[in-house]
């Protein structure tokens, strides 16, 4: 059964790098929803799509709760994902 949902709760320290998170998620291409609760902003920033990298290409839903995500990080990530979306 493919993994479709992934949640990261209360992970605000930097012991686990954002690149490790993305590398882990890349092993599960069926992930289509992510939930971050009280997590460090680097994990959200790691979801930013570039011309060289598209982390979590199947992502359709992203939920963020109780985090201190800077507005520019959130806006930049959201714009990058919609700009590269084939569904739009």
LUMMAR-160643 format. One line per field, with one value per residue: chain; residue number from 0; x negated, y, z of N, C-alpha, C, O in turn. Coordinates in steps of 0.001 Angstrom, whole numbers, always signed. Layout:
// residues N
chain = [A|...]
n = [NUM|...]
nx = [X|...]
ny = [Y|...]
nz = [Z|...]
cax = [X|...]
cay = [Y|...]
caz = [Z|...]
cx = [X|...]
cy = [Y|...]
cz = [Z|...]
ox = [X|...]
oy = [Y|...]
oz = [Z|...]
// end
This chain:
// residues 88
chain = [A|A|A|A|A|A|A|A|A|A|A|A|A|A|A|A|A|A|A|A|A|A|A|A|A|A|A|A|A|A|A|A|A|A|A|A|A|A|A|A|A|A|A|A|A|A|A|A|A|A|A|A|A|A|A|A|A|A|A|A|A|A|A|A|A|A|A|A|A|A|A|A|A|A|A|A|A|A|A|A|A|A|A|A|A|A|A|A]
n = [0|1|2|3|4|5|6|7|8|9|10|11|12|13|14|15|16|17|18|19|20|21|22|23|24|25|26|27|28|29|30|31|32|33|34|35|36|37|38|39|40|41|42|43|44|45|46|47|48|49|50|51|52|53|54|55|56|57|58|59|60|61|62|63|64|65|66|67|68|69|70|71|72|73|74|75|76|77|78|79|80|81|82|83|84|85|86|87]
nx = [-848|-725|-2354|-607|-196|-1931|-3206|-4734|-5512|-6018|-8774|-11263|-13932|-17278|-18414|-17777|-18184|-16780|-17284|-17543|-14941|-13613|-14957|-14098|-11315|-11360|-11599|-9094|-7062|-4335|-3280|-924|+56|-986|-1626|-2609|-3387|-4202|-6935|-10327|-11052|-12774|-12041|-9687|-10608|-12268|-10564|-10319|-10095|-12409|-14149|-15811|-15051|-12279|-10753|-8646|-6670|-4033|-2528|+446|+1836|+1031|+595|+203|-467|-578|-3141|-6078|-6436|-8114|-6576|-7636|-8963|-6868|-5252|-7066|-7574|-4982|-4407|-6402|-5595|-3085|-3698|-5127|-3303|-1566|+1092|+2400]
ny = [-1172|+2145|+5006|+7862|+10049|+12216|+13198|+15604|+16327|+18738|+19302|+21107|+21442|+21260|+18785|+16893|+17265|+19442|+18566|+15856|+15215|+15739|+13917|+11548|+11736|+11574|+8902|+8041|+8509|+8626|+10249|+12646|+14467|+16626|+17324|+19688|+20393|+22702|+22955|+23499|+26266|+25600|+23137|+23559|+25416|+23754|+22532|+24120|+24591|+24350|+25026|+22889|+21051|+19310|+18810|+16391|+15866|+15021|+16387|+17631|+18679|+20746|+21224|+23426|+23997|+25809|+26880|+28932|+30315|+32341|+34934|+35464|+33081|+31237|+32342|+32349|+29583|+28652|+30062|+29013|+26371|+26533|+27793|+25862|+23871|+21387|+21068|+23456]
nz = [+0|-940|+529|+1311|+2935|+5131|+8226|+10315|+13487|+15982|+15541|+15887|+16178|+14797|+14279|+12366|+9059|+6518|+3962|+4397|+5084|+2619|+990|+2188|+1721|-1046|-1489|-1359|-3606|-3842|-1909|-1168|+564|+3146|+6555|+8757|+12014|+14348|+13482|+12362|+10195|+8059|+7026|+5626|+3764|+2298|+548|-1633|-5079|-7709|-10818|-11017|-9128|-7831|-5165|-3636|-5835|-6204|-4380|-3088|-989|+1691|+5037|+7736|+11069|+14097|+13735|+13287|+10717|+8506|+6588|+4008|+3386|+3250|+1191|-966|-1268|-1874|-4269|-5921|-6182|-7393|-9753|-11145|-11413|-13181|-13185|-13194]
cax = [+0|-1596|-2232|-43|-160|-3119|-3071|-5907|-4979|-6893|-10171|-11776|-15395|-17924|-19162|-17454|-18235|-15705|-17645|-17238|-13492|-13273|-15485|-13183|-10051|-11575|-11426|-7649|-6504|-2872|-2855|-189|+402|-1948|-1149|-3678|-2886|-5257|-8205|-11254|-10757|-13618|-11363|-8774|-11437|-12808|-9560|-10346|-10428|-13343|-14282|-16605|-14526|-10860|-10472|-7246|-5940|-2617|-1904|+1692|+2309|+21|+1195|-790|+174|-1395|-4525|-6499|-6959|-8133|-5689|-8356|-9233|-5604|-4851|-8035|-7332|-3690|-4546|-7229|-4841|-2008|-4352|-5575|-2247|-979|+2543|+2966]
cay = [+0|+3326|+6055|+9062|+11130|+12284|+14251|+15903|+17046|+19324|+19089|+22453|+21511|+21057|+17525|+16228|+18344|+19525|+17714|+14482|+15078|+15648|+12633|+10516|+11847|+11143|+7439|+7800|+9429|+8665|+11221|+13765|+15446|+16800|+18097|+20143|+21040|+23237|+22518|+24549|+26764|+25000|+22000|+24120|+26006|+22661|+22136|+25077|+24002|+25105|+24427|+21665|+20141|+19411|+17895|+15963|+16299|+14684|+17112|+18315|+19356|+21066|+21833|+23942|+24428|+26206|+27127|+30323|+30359|+33708|+35138|+35359|+31662|+30614|+32870|+31870|+28158|+28496|+30535|+28078|+25142|+26800|+28159|+24642|+22862|+21039|+21025|+24807]
caz = [+0|-1026|+1539|+709|+3907|+5979|+9236|+11130|+14637|+16989|+15196|+15686|+16258|+13499|+14243|+11112|+8072|+5529|+2823|+4800|+4952|+1200|+523|+2691|+991|-2430|-1537|-1327|-4602|-3754|-891|-1756|+1596|+4229|+7685|+9642|+13232|+15215|+12908|+11948|+8844|+7022|+6409|+4638|+2705|+1484|-445|-2740|-6375|-8551|-12145|-10880|-8111|-7511|-4062|-3478|-7032|-6117|-3271|-3407|+208|+2703|+6224|+8672|+12307|+15236|+13350|+13109|+9364|+7978|+5444|+2732|+3140|+2852|-117|-1955|-1503|-2553|-5648|-6700|-6440|-8344|-11020|-11807|-11400|-14469|-13028|-13287]
cx = [-900|-1310|-1729|-106|-1388|-2937|-4368|-5425|-6094|-8358|-10791|-13290|-15997|-18733|-18957|-17357|-17044|-16016|-17386|-15739|-13099|-13770|-14570|-11873|-10184|-11470|-9950|-6959|-4978|-2371|-2172|+278|-636|-1319|-2337|-3056|-4069|-6633|-9042|-10946|-11602|-12921|-10362|-9547|-11988|-11827|-9503|-10828|-11377|-13396|-15054|-15985|-13042|-10540|-8970|-6390|-4445|-1862|-678|+2222|+1156|+719|+77|-40|-882|-2862|-4817|-7209|-6954|-7265|-6415|-8694|-7981|-5185|-5772|-7796|-6039|-3766|-5347|-6444|-3709|-2562|-4718|-4495|-1689|+527|+3192|+3075]
cy = [+1243|+4329|+7322|+10270|+11055|+13442|+14373|+16816|+17497|+19022|+20431|+22544|+21131|+19763|+16790|+17317|+18297|+18643|+16239|+14227|+14885|+14321|+11487|+10538|+11403|+9629|+7046|+8757|+9529|+9640|+12394|+14775|+15417|+17656|+18411|+20852|+21417|+22749|+23718|+24974|+26126|+23842|+22468|+24711|+24924|+22180|+23074|+24388|+24941|+24438|+23101|+20631|+20400|+18404|+17615|+16382|+15996|+15449|+17885|+19095|+19536|+21775|+22225|+24434|+24796|+26417|+28609|+30419|+31806|+33814|+34937|+33913|+30970|+31056|+32350|+30400|+27961|+28941|+29557|+26833|+25384|+27154|+26918|+23562|+22638|+21037|+22383|+25273]
cz = [+0|+96|+848|+1634|+4812|+6942|+10024|+12250|+15575|+16730|+14852|+15837|+14913|+13422|+12922|+10054|+7119|+4325|+3142|+4692|+3494|+614|+958|+1914|-461|-2591|-1551|-2303|-4551|-2684|-1581|-714|+2710|+5311|+8575|+10836|+14100|+14760|+12477|+10506|+7733|+6320|+5356|+3465|+1764|+417|-1635|-4016|-7116|-9917|-12083|-9947|-7882|-6416|-3949|-4667|-6987|-5046|-3730|-2207|+1188|+3845|+7182|+9902|+13332|+14898|+13262|+11773|+8888|+6719|+4115|+2384|+2615|+1450|-1215|-2300|-2284|-4015|-6496|-7080|-7430|-9715|-11824|-11885|-12798|-14415|-13196|-14716]
ox = [-1759|-173|-2355|-73|-1823|-2560|-5010|-4985|-6993|-9076|-10839|-13867|-15280|-19639|-19874|-16513|-16398|-15114|-17047|-15315|-12339|-13068|-14304|-11375|-9221|-11274|-9603|-6333|-4397|-1163|-2747|+832|-1093|-574|-2995|-2288|-4840|-7399|-8519|-10612|-11179|-13180|-10213|-9173|-12150|-12227|-8719|-11844|-11179|-12760|-14956|-16362|-12605|-10110|-8142|-5470|-3666|-679|-756|+2970|+408|+1360|-865|+914|-1939|-3731|-3908|-8427|-5900|-7230|-5878|-8710|-8038|-4806|-5302|-7813|-6002|-3243|-5008|-6609|-3408|-1944|-4628|-4752|-1378|+1189|+4413|+3532]
oy = [+1369|+4475|+7802|+11406|+9972|+14541|+13376|+17939|+16727|+18545|+20838|+23614|+20725|+19648|+16138|+18206|+17264|+18045|+15462|+13155|+13974|+13684|+10568|+9493|+10908|+9131|+5878|+9724|+10428|+9841|+13047|+15818|+14362|+18593|+17505|+21801|+20559|+22198|+24810|+24126|+26115|+23588|+21833|+24521|+25164|+21491|+22851|+23692|+26155|+23408|+22284|+19459|+21543|+17285|+18504|+17183|+16659|+15193|+18698|+20059|+18601|+22806|+21466|+25203|+24170|+26148|+29434|+30584|+32440|+32899|+34313|+33552|+30209|+30229|+31953|+30017|+27192|+28262|+29304|+26300|+24504|+26840|+26924|+22461|+23592|+21009|+22467|+26388]
oz = [+872|+545|-97|+1161|+5204|+6535|+10354|+12001|+15912|+17608|+13691|+15644|+13998|+12596|+12423|+10164|+6943|+3738|+2249|+4261|+3169|-170|+183|+1496|-1046|-3700|-1730|-1868|-5160|-2559|-2452|-1062|+3150|+5025|+9088|+10675|+14531|+15551|+12258|+9679|+6577|+5143|+4312|+2308|+568|-521|-2558|-4018|-7148|-10141|-12999|-9980|-7756|-6695|-4145|-4507|-7672|-4821|-4652|-2373|+1472|+3646|+7410|+9785|+13416|+15727|+13174|+11709|+8867|+5896|+3200|+1207|+1649|+621|-2281|-3470|-3245|-4898|-7652|-8178|-8236|-10732|-13052|-12372|-13511|-15453|-13329|-14969]
// end
